[in-house]
């Protein structure tokens, strides 16, 4: 299997794990479990960042272009007017 495929699949998997941690943490009443889940999430975020940097360096992942000021203001306006 090509390295690019492995990296992209791993990034997708890690991103899915981060979503699940984001769902579990606020639903947990047990403080010890909540802390453990936060530690797992933090470690997962660090792995994701390292892999993301490697993917960018090797051009396996090219992020979307940055939003223009006009686009930023439009989205900000949607939030302040309560449309989102």
Beta strands, then each sheet from edge to edge (+ up, - down):
end
